Amino acid sequence: MPRSSSNNRSSLRGAIIGFGNAAVNAHLWGWRKNGRFRIDAVVETQPKRVALAGELLPKARIHSSMEDLLAENGLDFVDICTPPVFHDELVLEACRAGLHVFCEKPIAVSPHGLAQIREAARESGRVVFTVNNWKYAPLWLKTAELIRENRIGAIRAFSMNVLRCPGSGGGLSDWRRCLEQASGGILIDHGWHNLYLILSLIGEDPLSVSARMQCAPRNDSFLEEVVDLELGFQNAEVRLHLTWRAERRGNFGIITGEKGALHINDDHLIVDCRHSPPLRFDFNETLSAGSHHPEWMDPVVRHFSREIADPEYRGSNLAEAMRCAKLIQLAYRSYQEGCRAMPVRKLS
């Protein structure tokens, strides 16, 4: 069915698919803050979430399926906030219908799904965009600025620890701990964010990946709760520790360069260079505070808007998402093959 041209309206019309916590507590805030977008429809089946959608978006039409939504004329984009297992097919359906796609991570985890999505985006000429919001946390923005300024020199080592307590996250119905819906454990949940941060700060792809994992104490399910990931770059080594078994929440680590180091301590940074006194930067919010971080959504939405408006810029986010997904695939393979180092070939 043909869609109306977004060039003829002052705002782009969209639909949220899955009105869970991420949609309510983060995405909706981002759409409301940016004047170029509006939400005209919602796809949801749970009665309580349908009622909440009606309360928060009284003018939006509520649909019970993607099929019903796509019968509606005039939409420009969809915002996919469902559990990961549904992402592949929803992204493909939206592309085939001529809609831009804004999707929670991971956009896909299987090689086949990734290939299909990339081809669908190319054929439709639509934007397929993943919500990689952590790079817009004030602490990580400052980290990137300091690295660009060459404050610590070329990066030689990067060690990061992400600590979460048992029962953290979970979402509605605790889907993050259900392999059939989440498609994986903490490597997909928190590892995804840290991978695109690492790739953007180092500025190149790794040469190798290896992973050790500890799984949930169920014999019938592979759901990793602890991950130790190593990435080998041409001139740097990266170690990432992720756990859902910690006694406290926290994000901390150290980036070591040729001239000094950046110490990351959840709500502050310390720049420690050889020939100058330490310099501290404090931030209002800890990285480990909550799961949604609505204030980080505004630059994400603006990046999405730029990809829609500028075909030459389009595809940068999808390329980043594909690199993350392929590294996660290699990490799982490494664990399954005795934690051996897996060589990294072309990622995007």
C-alpha positions in Angstrom: 0.0 0.0 0.0 1.5 3.4 -0.9 2.5 5.7 1.9 2.0 9.4 2.0 5.1 11.5 1.3 6.7 12.8 4.5 7.9 15.9 2.5 4.4 17.2 2.5 4.0 17.4 6.3 5.8 19.3 9.1 6.1 16.1 11.2 6.6 12.4 10.5 3.9 10.1 11.7 4.9 7.0 13.6 3.7 4.0 15.5 5.1 2.4 18.6 5.1 -1.4 18.5 5.1 -2.8 22.0 4.1 -0.3 24.7 6.3 -1.7 27.5 8.7 0.1 29.9 11.3 1.2 27.3 8.5 2.8 25.2 6.9 4.5 28.1 9.9 5.6 30.1 12.4 6.5 27.3 11.2 6.4 23.7 8.0 8.4 24.2 10.0 11.1 25.9 12.3 11.4 22.9 9.5 11.7 20.4 7.7 14.4 22.4 10.9 16.4 22.8 11.6 16.4 19.0 9.2 18.4 17.1 9.7 16.6 13.8 7.9 13.4 14.9 4.6 12.4 16.4 3.1 9.1 17.5 -0.2 8.4 15.9 -0.6 4.7 16.6 0.4 1.9 19.0 0.4 -1.9 18.6 -0.2 -3.6 21.9 -2.3 -6.5 23.2 -1.9 -6.5 27.0 -5.0 -4.8 28.5 -3.0 -2.8 31.1 -0.6 -1.5 28.5 -3.4 -0.7 26.1 -5.1 1.3 28.8 -1.8 3.1 29.5 -1.3 3.9 25.8 -4.8 5.4 25.7 -4.0 7.5 28.8 -0.6 8.8 27.5 -1.5 9.0 23.8 -5.3 9.8 23.8 -5.3 10.6 20.1 -3.4 7.5 19.0 -5.1 4.6 17.4 -4.5 1.3 19.2 -4.0 -1.9 17.1 -3.7 -5.5 18.2 -1.3 -6.6 15.4 1.2 -5.4 12.9 -1.1 -6.4 10.1 -3.8 -4.1 11.3 -1.3 -1.3 11.7 0.0 -1.6 8.2 -3.5 -1.3 6.8 -3.4 2.2 8.0 -2.5 4.9 5.5 0.0 7.7 6.0 2.6 6.4 8.5 6.2 7.2 8.0 8.0 5.1 10.6 7.6 2.5 13.3 9.3 2.3 16.7 9.9 -1.3 17.7 10.0 -1.9 21.5 9.2 -5.6 21.6 11.5 -8.3 23.0 14.4 -9.1 20.6 13.0 -12.4 19.2 10.4 -10.4 17.3 12.7 -7.7 15.9 13.8 -9.4 12.7 10.4 -10.0 11.2 8.9 -6.7 12.4 11.8 -4.8 10.8 11.4 -6.7 7.5 7.6 -6.1 7.5 8.1 -2.4 8.1 10.7 -2.0 5.3 8.4 -3.9 2.9 5.7 -1.5 3.7 7.9 1.5 2.9 8.4 2.7 6.5 11.5 3.9 8.3 12.4 1.7 11.3 13.6 2.8 14.8 14.3 -0.3 16.8 15.5 -1.3 20.3 18.7 -3.4 20.4 19.6 -5.9 19.2 18.2 -5.3 15.7 19.0 -9.0 15.0 21.4 -11.6 16.2 21.4 -14.2 13.5 23.6 -13.9 10.3 20.5 -14.7 8.2 18.4 -12.0 9.9 21.2 -9.4 9.6 21.6 -10.1 5.9 17.9 -9.9 5.3 17.6 -6.6 7.1 20.5 -5.0 5.3 19.0 -6.1 1.9 15.5 -4.9 2.9 16.8 -1.5 3.9 18.7 -1.2 0.6 15.8 -2.2 -1.6 13.2 0.0 0.2 15.5 3.0 0.6 14.3 3.3 4.2 16.3 4.0 7.3 16.8 1.0 9.7 18.1 2.4 13.0 19.0 0.9 16.3 18.7 2.7 19.7 22.4 2.9 20.6 21.7 5.4 23.3 24.6 4.8 25.7 27.1 6.8 23.6 25.0 9.9 24.5 25.5 9.5 28.2 27.2 12.7 29.4 30.1 10.6 30.9 30.7 8.8 27.6 30.4 12.0 25.6 33.1 13.6 27.8 35.2 10.4 27.4 35.0 10.6 23.6 35.9 14.3 23.7 39.0 13.7 25.9 40.1 11.0 23.5 39.6 13.2 20.5 41.7 15.8 22.2 44.5 13.3 22.6 44.6 13.8 26.3 45.8 10.3 27.0 47.4 9.5 23.6 46.6 6.4 21.5 44.6 3.8 23.4 46.6 0.7 24.3 44.2 -1.0 26.8 40.5 -0.7 27.8 39.0 -2.6 30.7 35.4 -2.2 31.6 33.2 -3.8 34.3 29.4 -3.8 34.3 27.9 -5.1 37.5 24.2 -5.8 38.0 22.4 -7.6 40.8 20.3 -10.8 40.4 16.9 -9.8 39.2 18.0 -6.5 37.6 16.3 -5.3 34.5 13.8 -8.0 33.4 11.3 -5.7 31.8 7.6 -6.6 31.7 7.1 -10.3 32.3 10.9 -10.6 33.0 11.5 -11.4 29.3 15.2 -10.6 29.5 15.7 -13.8 31.4 13.7 -15.9 29.0 16.0 -17.2 26.2 13.1 -17.7 23.8 12.3 -14.0 23.9 15.6 -12.3 24.6 17.7 -14.4 22.2 20.5 -14.4 24.8 21.6 -13.1 28.2 23.7 -10.3 29.6 26.0 -10.3 26.5 23.0 -9.0 24.4 21.5 -6.9 27.2 24.6 -4.9 28.3 27.3 -6.3 26.1 25.7 -4.7 23.0 26.0 -1.2 24.5 29.6 -1.6 25.6 30.6 -3.0 22.2 29.5 0.0 20.2 31.1 2.3 22.8 34.4 0.4 22.5 34.3 0.4 18.7 33.6 4.1 18.5 36.3 5.1 21.0 39.0 3.0 19.5 37.9 3.7 15.9 38.6 0.4 14.3 37.5 -3.2 14.3 39.1 -5.9 16.4 41.2 -8.7 15.0 40.0 -11.3 17.4 37.3 -12.1 20.0 37.3 -14.7 22.8 34.7 -15.2 25.5 34.2 -17.1 28.7 30.6 -17.4 30.1 28.7 -18.7 33.1 25.1 -19.6 32.4 21.9 -19.6 34.4 21.6 -22.7 36.7 19.1 -24.4 34.3 20.2 -27.4 32.4 17.8 -26.8 29.6 18.6 -23.2 28.8 21.7 -21.4 27.6 21.3 -18.0 29.1 24.6 -16.3 30.0 24.7 -14.4 33.3 28.4 -13.8 33.5 30.7 -12.9 30.5 34.4 -12.2 30.3 35.1 -10.9 26.8 38.5 -10.2 25.2 38.9 -8.2 22.0 42.3 -8.0 20.4 43.0 -4.9 18.3 46.0 -4.1 16.2 47.5 -1.9 19.0 45.2 -2.4 21.9 43.7 -5.0 24.2 40.1 -4.8 25.5 38.6 -6.7 28.4 34.9 -6.5 29.3 33.4 -8.1 32.4 29.6 -8.4 32.5 27.6 -9.9 35.4 24.0 -10.3 36.6 25.4 -11.8 39.9 26.9 -8.8 41.6 26.2 -7.6 45.1 25.8 -4.0 43.9 25.2 -2.2 40.6 28.1 -0.3 39.0 29.9 0.6 35.8 33.7 1.2 36.2 36.9 0.7 34.3 40.0 2.3 32.9 41.2 3.3 29.4 45.0 3.4 29.2 46.8 5.4 26.6 50.3 6.2 25.7 50.3 9.4 27.7 48.0 8.6 30.6 44.7 7.0 31.6 41.0 7.7 32.0 39.4 6.2 35.1 35.6 5.6 34.7 33.8 5.5 38.0 30.0 5.4 37.3 29.3 9.1 38.1 32.7 10.6 37.4 35.8 10.5 35.3 39.4 11.1 36.4 42.0 12.0 33.8 45.5 10.9 35.0 48.3 12.1 32.8 52.0 11.7 33.5 53.0 15.4 33.4 49.9 17.1 35.0 47.8 16.7 38.1 44.7 14.5 38.0 41.6 16.2 36.6 38.1 15.1 37.7 34.8 15.5 35.9 31.5 14.8 37.8 28.1 13.9 36.4 24.6 14.2 37.8 23.6 10.6 37.0 25.4 7.3 37.5 25.7 5.1 34.5 24.2 2.2 36.5 21.1 4.3 37.6 18.0 2.7 36.2 17.5 1.1 32.7 15.8 3.7 30.5 17.8 7.0 30.7 15.2 9.2 28.8 17.5 12.2 28.7 19.8 10.2 26.4 17.1 9.8 23.8 17.0 13.3 22.3 20.3 12.9 20.5 19.3 9.4 19.4 16.1 10.8 17.8 18.1 13.6 16.2 20.5 11.1 14.7 17.5 9.1 13.3 16.1 12.3 11.8 19.4 13.1 10.1 19.6 9.7 8.5 16.1 10.2 7.1 16.8 13.6 5.8 20.3 13.0 4.4 20.8 9.9 2.1 24.5 10.4 2.2 24.6 10.0 6.0 22.1 7.1 5.9 23.3 3.7 7.0 25.9 4.6 9.6 23.8 3.4 12.5 22.9 0.2 10.7 26.6 -0.5 10.0 27.4 0.0 13.7 24.5 -2.4 14.7 25.7 -5.1 12.3 29.2 -4.9 13.7 27.9 -5.3 17.3 25.7 -8.2 16.2 28.5 -10.0 14.4 30.9 -9.6 17.4 28.2 -11.1 19.7 27.9 -14.0 17.3 31.6 -14.6 17.4 31.6 -14.4 21.2 29.0 -17.1 21.4 31.0 -19.3 19.0 34.1 -18.7 21.0 32.4 -20.0 24.2 30.9 -22.9 22.4 34.3 -23.9 20.9 36.2 -23.9 24.2 36.7 -20.2 24.6 39.2 -20.0 21.8 40.0 -16.8 20.1 37.9 -16.3 17.0 39.4 -14.3 14.1 37.4 -11.3 13.1 36.8 -10.7 9.4 34.8 -8.0 7.8 32.1 -6.8 10.2 29.9 -4.6 8.1 
